[in-house]
Every structure is written in structure tokens, then in C-alpha cells.
Amino acid sequence: MKVIICGAGQVGWQIARHLSSENNDVVVVDNNPELIRRATDTLDVQGIAGFASYPDVLEKAGARDADMIIAATYSDEVNMVTCQVAHSVFAIPRKIARLRAQSYLTAIYSDLYRRDHMPIDVVISPEREVAEAALQRLQAPAAFDTETFLGGKAQLLGITIDEDCPVVNTPLRQLSDLFSTLRAIVVGIRRDGRLFAPEANDQIFPGDACYICVVTEDVPRTLEVFGKTTQTQERVIIVGGGNVGLAVAQHLEKKGRGIRAKVIEKDRKIAERAADALERTIVLNGDGLDKTLLAEAGVTRADAILCVTDDDKTNMLAAVRAKASGCDMAIALINDPTLVPLMAPLGIDAHINPRQTTVSSILRHIRHGRVRGVYSIGDAEAEVIEAEVLSTSPIAGRSLRDIDFPEGVLIGAIEQNGKVMKPEGKIKVDAGDVILIFALADDVPEVERLLQVSIDYF
């Protein structure tokens, strides 16, 4: 498949990295020659320096025989015009655009722009993706990472192992014996900065960050087994009243159930806009780092604080100050991945990486139709893939114990006839089953070969 990626920033680079590693013909376009040089030096891609919306630049990129174009520059207008040119001039079949401005999103989602006038097949909104990720973090306060699969029937939980965890130093094989009815499996462990797929004899140690695939009904029991308590988030403080913070506050208002949220926003105009858009949420105009203002917002009694300003350091410091003041849980929006290792030492419970959520969203839309979901873990170190098994797949008709998966691959769950089960060696995989697979980045191509999903992406 030939793909043109417009924008060589962090998101564009990560998408190019994924697609080029899967032997696709990838061309990256950006008006910054240094970003193009970085892409061509580190990835197996072609690079074109120029403005992505210019027809002659797209011509040089091979737009006449491209299968897909992904417009992920920093400009909404450039992304929209690029998709229009790709459609009108080059008839590229598939067009994906990243759009940030709420005005554009409102118009597009309200069908004001119809396909004939604005030919974008898939719109990716980083703010909406981040808001959804933030809500998932709030719904699973004991986990530092979470994602839903199999139509909500299964979840991926990221849990940090504490010293008092009941199953610490326990081999995973023994864990399965002790809790035989628990439909949960540890598919990934990050230890000393390295992510790996554990074997049956591996043990869990304090400080490990474990990724666990679990049937949704068994989430409370799984958290209990791993020493985590479930807590209802009734009092939430949101630092940052921009698109992300506003979207979260609006959702919490709709959810109701006694949830009380307060928003702190430094920019007066943005604060006024948020106050106008919200009905029951108190909006405070001021600095989220101000100790007095945090006290006024009730930080000492808050169940969680969500820091989602456009400045990483502000988010981190506000989260640290809130925790020091007695807030139970702190979540910070972090754009710079080099700051993530500081989260644990600073006592920040969870973080949201906009790049990771955007990359995961784009991957969901560019995979073959049989792949129903893809979630990128860490700095594109691994993927959790939800896929339907084809009758032509090499794994169809075979028991799980007889399938030769790579070392970096584990099955997290399997759905047969609408029922989600914990994977066991005796289970036979049939065509039409849906499986949840954890795969380290280097093993993704082999997983796609086994699933036979890399032939086509749309």
C-alpha cells in the first residue's frame, strides 16, 4: 500500500514508523527540511520537503498512485485543503485529517460539510481523543492506563505493583492456579524501563508496571487481587478550561450521579467561554499552581485532579501540589515523552500522552477492516490488537497451545459466539472469533501475517 503522510512531527513520524515497518510504501511531506531529514534518516521512507497542500508537491510525492493520504500537519486549514486537493486533483481513495479547531469539528460532525464539499473520510480530533482518554483514567482511578475492547466486554488495565500487593513475587502460572475463575491475564510488564511479554514462570515485583487484559465484569476483583481499591470519583478538579478540560467537564455534567467538578482556567476569555458552556460546574479564573486558589477549589477533599493545560510543566507541578495538599489522585497531560519517567518519583498517578492517543486513533482507521481496534502502548513499544480471525488465517482451526506465536506476543482474551473468555491452551480458534493480542512492536508484522490482515488496510 502506498501512503502519503503530511506532517513529519511526532504524530506523523510515529505513523510513518508503524506503516514503514510493515513494508508499506510511505512518503512523508513537510515544509521543514530538518524534520524530513530526521524521518528519512531513521525510517525506511521517502521524504519530500514542501507544503503538503500544494498540488505540485503532492505530485512529487506520488499522489497519482497513492492509496491513502494522512494529513497531520499542525494547521487545520492545511490538512483540509490537502484532503481537498488529494480528492479533486489526484482521486486518492482514502483521506484522513487531523483537526483541532472546535468550529470545524462542530460543522463537520453536524454534517454541514458534506463529503462532496469537504472530502475527508476520517476526522481525527486530538482534543476529543485526549478527553476520552482522560475520562477513562477517571473511571479507573487505580490504573495508570486503560482502554476498552470487544465492544466494552474487555479492558486493558495498566497497574503499578506496590510493596503490599498480595501477589507480589508470585509466578504468573501460580497466579492462574490461585484465581482459576478470574478472567484476567498479564500480557506485558515494564521493569527498569524495559517492556516485555512475560512467560508463565515470570514473577511480579514491586515497582513493575503491569498491563492486564481482563473481562470487564472481573475488573473490580482483578483490582482487588493486585492490591488496588476501587473508589468513586465524586469531587473532581480540572486545571485547564480549553477544549479538553471543557469536554471532560461537559461529560461529567451529563453523567450526573452526584459528581461535582470545578474548573480552573488562567485565561479569562477561555474561562468565560467555559462558564457559558457549563451549567452546574463552577469555573474559577486563576492560576492552577496558586495554592490559595486550589484550596478554594477544595483540593484537600478532592477525589481527583485532572491537569490538562497546554503546558507540560504546569500540569506536572499542579498535579504535585494537589497531591501534597491531600488530593487522592492526580492525572497530568504530558506531551513530552521524556518527562514520563518523572511521573512516579513525583507521585503523579497517571498521565495522558496526546501523541499516543492520536496515533492509536489513526491506526484504528487505517488497519484492515478485520482489525477492529489498535491501541499503542508507551512510545510505540507495543500494540494491543483486536482482530477477527479469517477462515484463511493460519491460526484458524487450531488450539491456542499449538499456535507458534513470537515471544513478544500474548493472547489477552478471546470472544466466541458473543462470549468473552480467558485464553487457555485447549481453546480452539475458529473463523469468526475475535481475539485480543498484545504484541511488541517488532512482532506486529508476524501477528498480521498470522491474522492475514496486512494485505489491505481499507
N, C-alpha and C positions, 0 to 999 in steps of 0.2 A: 504494500500500500504506500502511496506517495502522499506525504503530509507536509503542508507549509505551516510553520509556526511563526506568527508575527509577534515579536517581542521576545527579547533574549534576557529578560530579568529573571528573578528567582523562579517564578511560576513557569515561564516559557522554557527555561533551562531544564527544570525538573521534568516537564512533559517531554521535551526532546530527549532527555536521558532515558526515560521509560521506553519511548517508541523506537529509538535507535537501537536500544539493547535487544529489541525483539525483531531486528532485521528489517525494519521498515525504511523506506527512502525518505529521509527527513531533511527539509531545508528550513533554516532559521533566518528570519529577516528582522533587522533592527537598524535604526539610524545611528546607533552608537557603534563605531568600528571596534572599540575595545571589548564590548560585550560579544560581538560576533567572533572576535579572535578567541575569547575565552571559550565559547561554545565549540568552535572548530578544533581548538587545541585539546579539549578534554573529552569531546564526544565524537562519535562517528557520524557527523552531519556535515551538510554543505552550509555555507554562510553567505548571505547577501547583505551588504551594507546599503541602506537606503530607506526611504519612507514606505511603510507597508501598504499605504493606501494608493500609491502611485501605480497605474497600470503597467508602465514600463519596468518597474521594479518587480512586480509580480510576474511579469513575462520572463524576466531573467531567472526567477525562482522556479520556473517550470509550471506555472499555473494552468497552462492549457491541458496538461495531462495529470493534474493533481486530483486526488480522491477526496481530500479534506483540507480545510483551512481553519486554523485556530487563531483567532485574533485576541491576543492577551497583552497588548501594549498598555501603557499607563493612561492612555487617553480614550475615553468612551467614544468620542467623535471619530477618532482614527479607526477604532475597532468596528464601528458601524459602517463607515464608508468602505473599509476594507472588505467587509462581507458583501456590501452592495456591488462593488467592482468585481469581486470574485464570482458573484451570481450573474450580473449583466454582461460582463465582458468575456469571462472565461468559463461560465457554466460549471463551476466546481460543485459537485453534488452535495457535499456536507459542509456546513458553515457554523462554527461555534464562536461566540463573542463573550468576552468578559466585560460587564458593565457595572459601574458603581453608582452613578447618579440616580437618586430615587425617582426623579421626574421621568427619566427614560424608562425605568423599570415599571413605574405605575402605568405609563402609556402602553408599553408592550404587553404587560400582563392583563391589561384591560381590553386588549385586542384592538386598541386604537390604530396601531401599526399592523396592518395585515401582511401576510407573507409576500404578497405581490409588491408591496411598497417597501418593506424592510425585511429582506430575505435572510433571516437568521434562524437556523434550525434549533439551536440550543443557546439560551442565555444563561451565563454563569454570573451570579451576584456574590462577590466575596463577602459583603456585609451580611447578606441573608444566610450564607453558609456559616459564617462565624457566629451569628446569632443563634442558629440551630445548634451548633456545637456547644455554645455557652449554656443553652437550656438543658442539653443532655448532661453537662457537667453538674448543673444544679440538681437534676433529678437523681443523679448517682453520686452523692457527696463523698462517699468513701472511696471512689475511684478517681484516678488522675486522668484516665482516658476511657471513653465509652463510645460505642457505635452499635446500631441495631441492624439485624439481618433477618432474612427469611420472613419478611412481612411482619416484623416485630416479634416473632416467636423465639428469636435467639439474640444474644447480645455478646459483644466483646467488651470485657472489663479490663482496665489496667489498674492493678493493685500493688501498692508498695508494701512489702513484708516488714512488719515491725518485730521488735525483740520478743514481745509477748504473744506473737502469733501461735495458735495452738498446734499448727502443723509444721513449724519450723524444724529444719533438719530431718524432715520426713521424705523418704524416696517417693517419687510420684507413683510408682507401682503400688506401694503400700497405701498411698492415699486413696487409690481406686478401690482397694480392698476394704479399707475402713469405712468409706462412704460409697458403697456399691450402688445405691439408688440415686446418688447425686449426679445429675446430668450436666457435668462441667468438666472441662479438660484444660490443663495448662499447655498452651501452644507456643508460647515464647517467653524467654526470660532475658532481661537485661541485667548483666552483672559486670561491675567495673567498666562500664561504658560499652560493653560488647553485647549485642543482641544475638541470641541463638535459639534454635528449636530444641527443647530438652528431650532426652531419652528417658525410658522408663525408670532407670536406676538413678537418675539425677535427683539431687535434693534441693529443697528451697532453703535459702539462708536469709537472715535479717539484712535488709537493705536491697534485696532483689526487687526489681520491678517486673511483676508477672503479668502476662497477657493471658486472659482466661476466656474461652468460649463457653457460654452457659445458656441453657434453655431459660427463657425469660421467667417462667414460673419458679425456677430454682435460684433466682438471683438473691433473694433475702437469705436463704440457707447457705449459699456459697459465700456471701459476705461474712456470715457468722463463722463458718469453718475457717476462713482466713483471718479471723480476728477483727473484723470490721463491724461497726454498729450502723444501723440504718437510722437516719434522722430526718424528720420532716423539716423542709426549709420554709419557715413561715415569715421570717423577717430578713429581707434581702436589701443590701445597699449596692447600687450600681454607680460606679465612678466613670463618668463619660456619658453624655446625653446625645451623642451623634447617632448615626443610623443604626449601629449595632446596639448600643445601650437602649435606644428608643424601641427597637424591635423586641428586645427582651422584656422591657417593661410592659409593652402592649400585650405580649403573650401572657405575662403573669397576671395582668388585669383580667384577661379573658378566662384564664384558668380559675381565678377566684379561689375558693376553698380557704379563705382566711389568710391568704398570702398578702403581706404588706411590704411594698417596695418603696424605696426612696432613691432618687436620682441626684447625683452631684455633678454639676457641669460648670466649668470655669468661664466659658464664653457666654456672655449674656444673651446674645441673639439665639444661639443654639438652645440655651436653657429655656428661653421664652417659647421657642418652637416646640420643644418637648412638653412644656407645661400645657400648651394649647392642645396638643395631640393626646394627652393622657387625662383620664377622668378622675381616678382615685389615687394616683401616685403623686407624692409630694416631690417637687423639684426644687433643689437648693442651688443657688447661683454662688459658686465659690470654688476654691482650690481643694481637690480631693486629698492633698497632702496636709491640709490645715487640720491640726489636732482638735481645735475647738469646733470646727465645722463637722468633723467626723463624730465628735461627741454629741453634737446637736442632732445628727442623723441617727443616733442610737447605736453606735458601733459596738459598745460594750455588751449589748443584748442581741446583736445581730447573729443570725444563724450562718450567713454567708455574705461575703463582699465580692463583687464582680468588677474588676478593673479593666475597662475597655476603651481607654483614651487612645489617641493616635501616637502616643509616646511610650515606648517600652519601659524606660526608666521610671516614669511617673507611675505606670501600672505596678511595677515591682515594688517601689517604695510605698505606695498607697496600700498595697497588699500586706507588706511587712508591718507597717504602722497599725493597720487594722488588727492583725494577729496579736501584736504586742498589747493592744488595748482590750483584748478579750474576745474578738470575733472568732467563731468556731472554725470557719472555713474561708480560705482566700483563693480566688481564681484570677489569674492575670493573663491578659492578651500580650503575646510576645511575638514580634516579627523576626527578630534576630535570633537564629538558632544557636549561636554561640553563647547566648545568655541562659539557655535552658539548663545547663548543668548547675547553675546557681540557685535554681528553684528549691531543691531540697535543703541545702545549707541555710537558706534564708527562711525556711519554714512555710513556703508557699505550697499549698496543697495540690494545685493543678494549674495547667497553663493551656492556652489555646493558640495554635500556630495557624494564622490565616493562610499561609502558603500551603500548608499540609491539607487544610480543609478544601481549598480551591483545587489543588492538584487531584485530590480524591474525587471531587465532584466532576472534574473534566474527564478523568479516567472512566468514571461510570458511564459517561456518554459516548466514549469513543471505542469501548470494547465491543466485541461481537454481541449480538442480541442474546445469545445463550448465557453470557456473563451478566448476571443481574445486579451485581454490586461489587465495588472495589474500594477498599479503604487502605490508604497509605499510612504506614507506621513510621514514626520518627522522621529522620531526614531521608525519606525514601529508602529505608533499610529493608523493609519488608512490606508485603501486601496481604490483606485478608480478602479472599476472592469468593464470592457467592456465584455458583455456576450450575446450570442444568446439565446433566450427563446425556450426551447424544448416543444413539444406538451404534454409531460408528466409532465411538471412543474406545481406546484400548482398555479402559477400566470397566466398561460395561459388561455385566455378566460375571464379574469376578468378586471374590471376597476381599475385604479390606486387607487381611493379612497376606494375601497373595499378590498385592499390587506393589511394585518396586518404586516407591516414592523416593526422591532425593533426601539426603539427611536433613536439609533445611526446610522440609515440608511436613506438616502435620494436618490431619483432618480434625476440625473442631466440632462439627455437627453434621448430621445428615437428615434430610427430610424425605420421607417415603409416604406416599398417599396422604399427604397433609399432616403427618405426624413427625415431630422433630425428636431425634434420638441422639444419645451419646454414641460416638463411633466405637464399635468393638470389632475385633478381628474377624469374628464369624459373620458379620453383616455382609450380605451380598449387594453389590451396587448394580442397580438396574437402570436402563434407559428411562429418562424422565425424572429420576431422583435429582434432588438439589443438594449439593454439598458445599460446606463452608471450609475453605482451605487457607491455612497460614503458610506463607512461602517467603523465605528470604529472597532478596532482590535477585541474586544470581540464579535462583532456581525457578523464577517465574516463567521463563521460556519453556522449560521442561513441563511445568504444570499445564501450560497452554497446549503443548503437544499432546499430553495425556487427555486433555479435555477436547482437543481438536477445535479450538476456538480462535486460533491465530490466522485463519485463512481470510477472514473478512471481519471488519470492525463496524459495519452498519448495514 
